[in-house]
Amino acid sequence: MKKVKIIGYILLLLSCLLWGLIFIIPWLDFSKSQIVVITTILIIAGEILFYISIILIGKSFFDKIKNRLKFWKKKANNNNLPSHR
């Protein structure tokens, strides 16, 4: 079971690396059509690896990610509320 979680974390890291590569691709020597294709492939592969890693790591890890995003969303929404003074 521990090996499965390690593989999940490796896939999560790989997913983040693929998303990071998206920002580097435009500065490499590719044509515009090649950049579009490569970026699309990186996005799809990154998403697939992310979801597979979440499945391998487990529901508790997904819940941690979800809770952090909810906290961030609440914090962003509270800044837009008018003050009642």
N, C-alpha and C positions, 0 to 999 in steps of 0.2 A: 504494500500500500504506500509505503514511503517513496518508492521508486516512481510511482504514478504521480505523486505530488511534485517530485523533482522534475519530471518530464513536463508537467503542467507549468511550473515556473519557468523552465527553459523556453517553452512555447510562448509564454507571456512576454519574456524578454525579446524573443525573436519578433513577435508582433510589434513591440515598441520600436525595434530597430527598423522594421519595414516602414512603419509610419514616419520615422525620422528620415529615411532615405528619400521620401517624397519631396522634402525641402531641398535636397541636394541635386536631384535630377535636372532641374532647369539650367543649372550652371555647367552641366556636362555637355559634351559635343554630340548632341542628338538633334535630329530634325523635330519640328513641332509635332508632327504626327507620331513619331517614335516616343516623344515625351508623354503624349496623351495615352498611348498604349501602355507604356511602362508604369505611369502613375496609376492607371486603372487597375493593372495587375497587382501593384503594391497595395492598393486600398483593399481589394478583394482578398488577397492573401493575408493581409494584416488582420482583417475582420474574422476570417475563418480561423486563423491561429488563435486569436483572442478568445473566441467562443469555445474552441476545443480546450484551451488552457483552463477556462472557467469550469468546464465540465470535469476536467481531470483534477483540478485543485479542490473543487467542492462548493457546495451551496454557501457555507459560512464565509468564504472569501468573497463570493459574489455579493452577499449581504453587506459585507464591510464596504465594498466599492459603492453599492447603492446608497448606503447611509451617508457616506462622505459626499456623494453628489447631491443628496437631499439637503444636507447641511449647507452646502455651497449655494444651492438654489434658494433656500430660505434666506440666507444672508444677502443674496443679491436682490431678492424681492423686498426685503425690509428697508433697503436703502432708498427705494423709490416711493415709500409711503410718506404722505405729508404729515408734518408734526401738528399736533393739536394743542396749541398754547393759547 
